[in-house]
Amino acid sequence: MPPRPPLTHFLCLPLVTETSRPQLQASLDQLASKIHDNELLAGISNPERVIRPLGTLHLTLGVMSLKKPHDLHRALELLRELEIPHLMRDVETESLVPDTTASSPGKAGIAPLTVSLTSLQSMSAASKTTILYSEPIDRNGRLRPLCLFLREAFEKAGLLIPESRPLLLHATVVNTVYAKKSKTSEGEDGVGGQGAGQPQRDTPSRRPQKRLNIDATALISQYSGVVLARNIPLEKLTICKMGAQPILDLNGNFIGEEYEVVGERQLWQSAPTSSVPGTNVSGKRVEEEQWNG
C-alpha cells in the first residue's frame, strides 16, 4: 500500500458562531474543572493543553493533500461552484423529518440547520484513550445527509483523501497529544501508542511523537446525556489549513488558537458574514486565493 500523502487542508463545518461561543466556552471551562477534579491529568506539566481551544471546534468532513497551488485552486473553485440551494433541497428530501418550524428560513425557504453537542465519547477504549469528543445531534436528521452530499462532491473531484471508514461526525474537545508528562512521572504507563480500537480521528497538526493515554470511564459516565451546547447554527462550509495557529491580543498575549480559513461558503442566506475576504477568522492575512459564497 502506498504511503499516505502529507495532509495540508481539511473540509469542515465550523461550530463557533456568535450564538454558540458563550455556550461552548462555558462547557469547555466546566469540562476542564471536571478533568481536574477527576485527577485524570496528574503528573502532566501542561494540563491546560488537553482541552481543545474554543476556536478549533468543528466537524471534519474529510482531509486533503493540496501540495500544489493548482490543487488548492481546484478545491476553491469547487467550493465556489457548489449548487447550495439544490443541495439543501436534496438534504430536505433525505432528512427524516422536514423542518417547517424554524422562524428564520434560509435559502429556498429551507430553515438553517442547527445541532446540539451531547455527551462525551471516546475514539478508543474509554479506559485507555487519547481523544474525547461530543456527538452533534440534529432533531430533523438533516446533518448526516448534508455532510455526505458535501463529502461526495469533493471525493468525486479527487480532492479528499479516500476514507474506508464511515463518516464519524464529532467535535473533539479533549486531545492528550498536546500534553506533556512532567519529569517526575516520565516513564509511567500511558505515554506512547494509540490506545485500543480504531486509529484516532482528530484533525492532524504539528504534534509531539508520544501520546498520553487516560482512563476517561468515569468522566464519560458523568457526561452521559449532558448537552454541551444547544442549537448551534451551521452557517458555513470551510476549507482550512492543517495546524491550529496561536491567536494573540494587541499586547501579544496568547488568547487561543484557530485554524486558518483559506475558503468558505455560506450555507444559508440568512447566515451573517463573520470574516473578511483575504483573512482568517482572527483577522490574519491569507495569501492564498479565497472564495466567498
Buried (B, 14 or more C-beta within 10 A) or exposed (E): EEEEEEBBBBBBBBBBBEBBBEBBBEBBEEBBEBBEEBEBBEBBBEBEBBBBBBBBBBBBBBBBBBEEEEBBEBBBEBBBEBEBBEBBBBBBEBBEEEBEEBEEBBBEEBBBBBBBBBBBBBBBBBEBBBBBBBBBBBBBBBBBBBBBBBBEBBBEEEBBBEBEEEBBBBBBBBBBBBBBBEEEBEEEEBBEBBBBEEEBBBBBBEEEEBBBBBBBBEBBEBBEEBBBBBEBBBBBBBBBBBBBBEBEEEEEEEEBBBBBBBBBBBBBBBBEEBBEEEBBBBEBEBEBBBBBB
